[in-house]
């Protein structure tokens, strides 16, 4: 999350329907940068992996443009390592980084093809991504975040059409078509559901954000991870009658 404030619920919090991942065995999380999942969504991942659901991460960039004063090649290496530690702390099964240029993502055919291939490869029942809204309560959304969200929406449909992207990115024949049924949007300004992230899930989420140590050190005004995540989940939890909850948008694909 290279220049945006942390994702959080933005509407007056009324009790939201709980999101129960019934029948979901595999979830693919698709975000733009290292740390994008860690502003609340990783706590949901911890809750899901604790239930035996396989969760894979797909990062579109290595976040190499995210630290001033350090060369992009060095930053990419450091941030990839921090993201792997973050994944490990919440039980994510794998981390794939596409190494597209940080800050320059476009929701065009190339991005759609790459994401569609990963959906076909991972065969998830649900996708997690970030909001594509232009304006959020704390400012304008990052261009990469918008491109990621829009790319995921389109690629989800593309992945289910065998006549689109008939070759894999390496030129080999495309994998069989696959339809993901559910889209879960982190940071959605109009949330429809909430995920209970009380107890161990929230603690794992805090650990996952703390894993981005070098990145957070470059943001001197950034809140401490525990303060940030407990604050952003407390109000939704109180509305839901639990310790902590993450508001999300949940949509049928």
Secondary structure as GFF3:
##gff-version 3
##sequence-region A 1 253
A	DSSP	beta_strand	17	18	.	.	.	ID=ss1
A	DSSP	beta_strand	26	31	.	.	.	ID=ss2
A	DSSP	three_ten_helix	36	38	.	.	.	ID=ss3
A	DSSP	alpha_helix	41	49	.	.	.	ID=ss4
A	DSSP	beta_strand	54	61	.	.	.	ID=ss5
A	DSSP	alpha_helix	72	90	.	.	.	ID=ss6
A	DSSP	beta_strand	94	100	.	.	.	ID=ss7
A	DSSP	alpha_helix	109	122	.	.	.	ID=ss8
A	DSSP	beta_strand	126	130	.	.	.	ID=ss9
A	DSSP	beta_strand	135	136	.	.	.	ID=ss10
A	DSSP	beta_strand	139	140	.	.	.	ID=ss11
A	DSSP	alpha_helix	143	159	.	.	.	ID=ss12
A	DSSP	beta_strand	182	186	.	.	.	ID=ss13
A	DSSP	beta_strand	193	196	.	.	.	ID=ss14
A	DSSP	alpha_helix	200	210	.	.	.	ID=ss15
A	DSSP	alpha_helix	213	217	.	.	.	ID=ss16
A	DSSP	alpha_helix	225	240	.	.	.	ID=ss17
A	DSSP	beta_strand	245	252	.	.	.	ID=ss18
###
